[in-house]
Amino acid sequence: MTTDTADTIAAPVLIRHAVVADYEELCPLFAALDAQHRIARPDQVRAADSAPRTREQVDSLIAGPHTALLVAEHAGRLVGFATLALHQRMGLPIVVPARVAAVDGLFVEPAHRRAGIGRALLARARAWAQAKDARTIEISTHAFNQDALRLYEATGYATATRRLMAQIA
């Protein structure tokens, strides 16, 4: 459990694994993350016709064993989440096989940002990765998301690769 120091957030924040009963409360958080990406990257993200994540998708993240869904709970309601997945890096003979944990998604409600919740979610993600014997933990973000980049760099993440795109159609 962490305690936030922002003036607007005085109650403690609990970082925990999501449970199936969290689904309805998670949907608006997923929708807000999607909206942020849809506004910045309409060429890649569109509005969902239904729920932003199906109940089956969320249940699968919760059930694992190679995935996890962490939530940040403040004053009895969810204000953020992180989705995690474990991968095995392999392929070409030159690639060193390794177990890698990926933070596939991270979101904190705007009103609760800069209060340590993102850092707490990342710390719990790191602990999950260590418990799963991951060699590294990775996270990616769109170049437009400078706030996320600052958070990741401030918590020890460094650029390892860059993916560049060119529109051709």
TILUMNU-121514 format. One record per residue: x, y, z of N, C-alpha, C, O in turn; residue in three letters. Coordinates in steps of 0.1 Angstrom, whole numbers, padded with zeros to 4 digits, always signed. Layout:
# residues N
XYZXYZXYZXYZAla...
END
This chain:
# residues 169
+0008-0012+0000+0000+0000+0000+0009+0012+0000+0019+0013+0007Met+0005+0022-0008+0012+0035-0008+0003+0046-0004-0009+0045-0005Thr+0009+0056+0001+0001+0068+0005+0005+0079-0005+0017+0082-0007Thr-0005+0085-0011-0003+0096-0020+0000+0109-0013-0006+0111-0001Asp+0007+0118-0019+0011+0131-0012+0004+0143-0019+0006+0154-0014Thr-0003+0140-0030-0009+0152-0037-0020+0158-0028-0026+0151-0020Ala-0022+0171-0029-0032+0178-0020-0046+0172-0022-0054+0172-0013Asp-0049+0168-0035-0063+0163-0037-0065+0149-0033-0076+0144-0033Thr-0054+0141-0030-0055+0127-0026-0049+0125-0013-0037+0125-0012Ile-0057+0124-0002-0052+0122+0011-0053+0107+0016-0046+0103+0024Ala-0063+0100+0010-0065+0086+0014-0054+0077+0008-0049+0080-0003Ala-0051+0066+0015-0041+0056+0009-0046+0050-0004-0058+0049-0006Pro-0037+0046-0012-0040+0039-0025-0035+0025-0023-0024+0022-0019Val-0044+0016-0026-0041+0001-0026-0038-0004-0040-0046-0002-0049Leu-0027-0010-0042-0024-0016-0055-0026-0031-0052-0020-0037-0043Ile-0034-0037-0060-0038-0051-0059-0041-0058-0072-0042-0051-0082Arg-0041-0071-0072-0045-0078-0084-0060-0076-0086-0068-0077-0076His-0065-0074-0098-0079-0073-0101-0086-0086-0098-0080-0097-0099Ala-0099-0085-0096-0108-0097-0094-0119-0095-0104-0121-0084-0109Val-0126-0106-0107-0136-0106-0117-0147-0095-0114-0152-0089-0124Val-0150-0093-0102-0160-0083-0098-0156-0069-0101-0164-0060-0101Ala-0143-0066-0105-0138-0053-0109-0142-0049-0123-0140-0038-0127Asp-0148-0058-0131-0150-0056-0145-0157-0043-0148-0152-0035-0156Tyr-0169-0041-0142-0177-0029-0146-0169-0016-0142-0171-0006-0150Glu-0162-0016-0132-0154-0004-0128-0142-0002-0136-0137+0009-0138Glu-0137-0013-0142-0125-0012-0151-0129-0006-0165-0121+0001-0171Leu-0141-0009-0169-0145-0005-0183-0143+0010-0186-0137+0014-0196Cys-0147+0019-0177-0145+0033-0179-0130+0037-0180-0126+0046-0187Pro-0122+0030-0172-0107+0032-0173-0101+0028-0186-0093+0035-0192Leu-0105+0016-0191-0101+0012-0204-0105+0021-0215-0098+0025-0224Phe-0118+0026-0213-0123+0035-0223-0116+0049-0223-0113+0054-0234Ala-0112+0053-0212-0104+0066-0211-0090+0064-0217-0086+0073-0224Ala-0084+0053-0215-0071+0050-0221-0072+0050-0236-0065+0056-0244Leu-0083+0043-0241-0085+0042-0255-0088+0055-0261-0083+0058-0272Asp-0096+0064-0254-0099+0077-0260-0086+0085-0261-0085+0093-0271Ala-0077+0085-0251-0065+0092-0252-0057+0088-0265-0052+0097-0272Gln-0057+0075-0267-0049+0070-0279-0057+0073-0292-0051+0076-0302His-0070+0073-0292-0078+0076-0303-0077+0090-0308-0076+0093-0320Arg-0076+0099-0298-0074+0113-0301-0061+0116-0307-0059+0123-0317Ile-0050+0110-0302-0037+0112-0306-0033+0104-0319-0025+0108-0327Ala-0039+0092-0320-0036+0083-0331-0048+0078-0338-0050+0066-0338Arg-0056+0086-0344-0068+0081-0351-0065+0072-0363-0074+0065-0367Pro-0053+0072-0367-0049+0063-0378-0048+0049-0373-0047+0039-0381Asp-0047+0047-0360-0045+0034-0354-0055+0029-0344-0057+0017-0342Gln-0062+0039-0338-0072+0035-0328-0085+0041-0331-0087+0053-0335Val-0096+0033-0330-0109+0037-0333-0118+0034-0321-0114+0027-0312Arg-0130+0040-0321-0139+0037-0310-0144+0023-0311-0147+0018-0322Ala-0146+0017-0299-0152+0004-0298-0167+0004-0301-0173+0014-0297Ala-0172-0006-0307-0186-0007-0309-0194-0011-0297-0206-0009-0295Asp-0187-0017-0287-0193-0022-0275-0183-0019-0263-0176-0008-0264Ser-0183-0027-0254-0174-0025-0242-0159-0024-0247-0156-0031-0256Ala-0151-0015-0241-0137-0014-0245-0129-0027-0244-0119-0029-0251Pro-0133-0035-0235-0127-0049-0233-0138-0058-0229-0147-0055-0221Arg-0138-0070-0235-0149-0079-0232-0146-0085-0218-0135-0085-0213Thr-0156-0090-0212-0155-0097-0199-0145-0108-0200-0137-0111-0191Arg-0146-0115-0212-0137-0127-0214-0122-0122-0214-0113-0129-0209Glu-0119-0111-0221-0106-0106-0222-0101-0102-0208-0089-0105-0204Gln-0109-0096-0200-0105-0092-0186-0103-0104-0178-0094-0105-0170Val-0113-0113-0178-0112-0126-0171-0099-0133-0174-0092-0139-0165Asp-0095-0133-0187-0083-0140-0191-0070-0133-0185-0061-0140-0181Ser-0070-0120-0185-0059-0113-0179-0058-0116-0164-0047-0118-0158Leu-0069-0117-0157-0070-0120-0143-0065-0134-0140-0058-0136-0130Ile-0070-0143-0148-0067-0157-0145-0053-0162-0148-0048-0171-0142Ala-0046-0154-0156-0032-0158-0159-0030-0172-0165-0039-0176-0172Gly-0019-0179-0163-0008-0176-0153+0002-0167-0159+0012-0164-0152Pro+0001-0164-0172+0012-0156-0178+0008-0141-0180+0014-0134-0188His-0003-0138-0174-0008-0124-0175-0013-0119-0161-0015-0128-0152Thr-0014-0106-0159-0019-0101-0147-0026-0087-0150-0022-0081-0159Ala-0035-0084-0142-0042-0071-0142-0041-0065-0128-0048-0070-0119Leu-0033-0055-0127-0032-0048-0114-0041-0036-0114-0043-0030-0124Leu-0047-0033-0102-0055-0021-0101-0051-0012-0090-0045-0017-0080Val-0053+0001-0091-0051+0010-0080-0064+0014-0075-0073+0019-0082Ala-0066+0012-0062-0079+0015-0056-0077+0027-0046-0068+0026-0037Glu-0085+0037-0047-0084+0049-0038-0098+0052-0033-0108+0053-0041His-0100+0053-0020-0113+0056-0014-0124+0047-0019-0135+0052-0021Ala-0121+0034-0021-0131+0025-0024-0134+0024-0039-0144+0016-0043Gly-0127+0031-0048-0130+0029-0062-0117+0029-0070-0106+0033-0065Arg-0117+0022-0082-0106+0021-0090-0102+0034-0097-0111+0040-0103Leu-0089+0037-0097-0085+0049-0103-0073+0047-0113-0069+0056-0120Val-0069+0034-0115-0059+0031-0124-0057+0016-0125-0062+0008-0118Gly-0049+0012-0135-0046-0002-0137-0033-0003-0145-0028+0006-0151Phe-0028-0016-0145-0017-0020-0154-0020-0034-0158-0024-0042-0150Ala-0018-0037-0171-0019-0050-0177-0005-0055-0180+0003-0048-0185Thr-0003-0068-0176+0010-0074-0177+0009-0087-0185-0001-0094-0184Leu+0020-0090-0192+0020-0103-0199+0035-0108-0199+0044-0100-0200Ala+0036-0121-0198+0049-0128-0198+0051-0134-0212+0042-0140-0217Leu+0063-0132-0218+0067-0137-0231+0080-0144-0230+0088-0141-0221His+0082-0153-0239+0095-0160-0240+0102-0154-0253+0097-0156-0264Gln+0113-0147-0251+0121-0142-0262+0129-0153-0268+0137-0159-0261Arg+0127-0155-0281+0134-0166-0288+0133-0163-0303+0127-0153-0307Met+0138-0171-0311+0137-0170-0325+0150-0173-0332+0153-0185-0333Gly+0156-0164-0338+0169-0166-0345+0179-0172-0335+0179-0170-0323Leu+0189-0180-0341+0199-0186-0332+0207-0175-0325+0213-0179-0315Pro+0208-0163-0330+0216-0153-0323+0208-0147-0311+0215-0140-0303Ile+0195-0149-0310+0188-0143-0299+0190-0151-0286+0188-0163-0286Val+0193-0144-0276+0195-0150-0263+0181-0153-0257+0173-0143-0254Val+0177-0165-0255+0163-0168-0250+0162-0162-0236+0171-0163-0228Pro+0151-0156-0233+0148-0150-0220+0134-0149-0218+0126-0147-0227Ala+0130-0150-0205+0116-0147-0201+0115-0132-0199+0123-0126-0192Arg+0105-0126-0206+0104-0111-0205+0090-0108-0201+0080-0113-0206Val+0088-0099-0192+0075-0094-0187+0073-0080-0195+0082-0072-0196Ala+0061-0079-0200+0057-0066-0206+0046-0060-0199+0036-0066-0196Ala+0047-0047-0197+0036-0038-0192+0029-0034-0205+0033-0025-0212Val+0018-0041-0208+0010-0038-0220+0002-0026-0220-0001-0020-0230Asp-0002-0022-0208-0011-0010-0206-0009-0005-0192-0008-0012-0183Gly-0009+0008-0191-0009+0015-0178-0017+0027-0179-0016+0035-0189Leu-0026+0029-0170-0035+0041-0170-0038+0046-0156-0041+0037-0147Phe-0038+0059-0153-0042+0065-0141-0051+0076-0145-0048+0084-0154Val-0063+0077-0138-0072+0088-0141-0065+0101-0140-0057+0103-0131Glu-0068+0111-0149-0061+0124-0149-0061+0131-0135-0051+0137-0131Pro-0072+0130-0128-0073+0137-0115-0064+0131-0105-0062+0137-0094Ala-0059+0119-0107-0051+0112-0097-0036+0110-0102-0028+0104-0095His-0033+0117-0113-0019+0116-0117-0010+0125-0109-0014+0134-0102Arg+0003+0122-0110+0013+0129-0102+0012+0127-0087+0016+0136-0079Arg+0006+0116-0083+0004+0113-0069+0011+0100-0065+0009+0096-0054Ala+0019+0095-0074+0026+0083-0071+0019+0070-0075+0025+0059-0072Gly+0007+0071-0080+0000+0058-0084+0006+0051-0095+0008+0039-0095Ile+0010+0058-0106+0017+0052-0117+0030+0045-0112+0033+0034-0116Gly+0038+0052-0104+0050+0046-0098+0047+0033-0090+0054+0023-0091Arg+0036+0034-0082+0032+0022-0074+0028+0010-0083+0031-0001-0080Ala+0021+0013-0094+0017+0003-0103+0029-0004-0109+0030-0016-0111Leu+0039+0005-0113+0051+0000-0120+0059-0008-0110+0065-0018-0114Leu+0060-0004-0097+0067-0012-0087+0061-0025-0085+0068-0035-0084Ala+0048-0026-0085+0041-0039-0083+0043-0047-0095+0044-0060-0094Arg+0043-0041-0107+0045-0049-0120+0059-0055-0119+0061-0066-0124Ala+0069-0047-0115+0082-0053-0114+0083-0064-0104+0090-0074-0107Arg+0076-0064-0093+0076-0075-0083+0069-0087-0089+0074-0098-0087Ala+0059-0085-0097+0052-0096-0104+0062-0103-0114+0063-0115-0114Trp+0069-0094-0121+0078-0100-0131+0089-0108-0124+0093-0118-0129Ala+0094-0102-0113+0105-0110-0106+0100-0123-0101+0107-0133-0101Gln+0087-0123-0096+0081-0135-0091+0079-0146-0102+0079-0158-0099Ala+0078-0141-0114+0076-0150-0126+0090-0153-0132+0090-0159-0143Lys+0101-0150-0126+0114-0152-0131+0117-0146-0144+0124-0151-0152Asp+0112-0134-0146+0115-0127-0158+0129-0121-0157+0133-0117-0147Ala+0135-0121-0169+0149-0115-0169+0148-0100-0170+0157-0093-0165Arg+0138-0095-0178+0136-0081-0179+0122-0077-0179+0113-0086-0180Thr+0119-0064-0177+0105-0059-0178+0105-0048-0189+0114-0039-0188Ile+0096-0049-0198+0096-0039-0209+0083-0032-0209+0072-0037-0204Glu+0083-0020-0215+0071-0012-0216+0073-0004-0229+0084+0001-0232Ile+0062-0002-0236+0063+0007-0248+0052+0017-0247+0042+0015-0241Ser+0054+0028-0254+0044+0039-0254+0046+0046-0268+0056+0046-0274Thr+0035+0052-0271+0035+0061-0283+0044+0073-0281+0044+0078-0270His+0050+0078-0291+0059+0090-0290+0051+0102-0285+0057+0111-0279Ala+0038+0103-0288+0030+0115-0284+0029+0115-0268+0027+0126-0263Phe+0031+0104-0262+0028+0103-0247+0040+0107-0239+0046+0099-0232Asn+0043+0120-0239+0055+0125-0232+0054+0123-0217+0064+0121-0210Gln+0042+0124-0211+0040+0123-0197+0044+0108-0193+0051+0106-0183Asp+0040+0099-0201+0043+0085-0198+0058+0082-0199+0064+0075-0191Ala+0064+0088-0210+0078+0086-0212+0086+0092-0200+0096+0085-0195Leu+0082+0103-0195+0089+0109-0183+0087+0099-0171+0097+0097-0163Arg+0075+0094-0169+0073+0085-0158+0082+0072-0159+0089+0068-0150Leu+0082+0067-0171+0090+0054-0173+0105+0057-0171+0112+0049-0165Tyr+0110+0068-0177+0124+0071-0175+0127+0074-0161+0138+0070-0156Glu+0118+0080-0153+0121+0083-0139+0121+0071-0130+0126+0071-0119Ala+0115+0060-0135+0114+0048-0128+0124+0037-0133+0122+0025-0129Thr+0133+0041-0141+0144+0032-0144+0143+0026-0158+0152+0018-0161Gly+0133+0029-0166+0132+0023-0179+0141+0032-0189+0142+0044-0187Tyr+0147+0025-0198+0155+0032-0208+0152+0027-0222+0148+0016-0224Ala+0153+0036-0232+0150+0032-0246+0160+0021-0250+0172+0022-0249Thr+0154+0010-0255+0162-0001-0259+0161-0003-0275+0171-0006-0281Ala+0150+0000-0280+0147+0000-0295+0138+0011-0298+0131+0017-0289Thr+0138+0014-0311+0128+0024-0316+0121+0018-0328+0127+0012-0336Arg+0108+0020-0328+0100+0015-0339+0095+0027-0347+0089+0036-0342Arg+0099+0028-0360+0096+0039-0368+0085+0035-0378+0085+0023-0382Leu+0077+0044-0382+0066+0041-0391+0066+0051-0403+0070+0063-0401Met+0062+0047-0414+0060+0055-0426+0046+0052-0432+0044+0040-0435Ala+0038+0061-0434+0025+0059-0440+0027+0056-0455+0035+0064-0462Gln+0021+0046-0461+0023+0043-0475+0010+0042-0482+0009+0041-0494Ile-0001+0043-0475-0014+0043-0481-0024+0052-0474-0035+0053-0477Ala
END
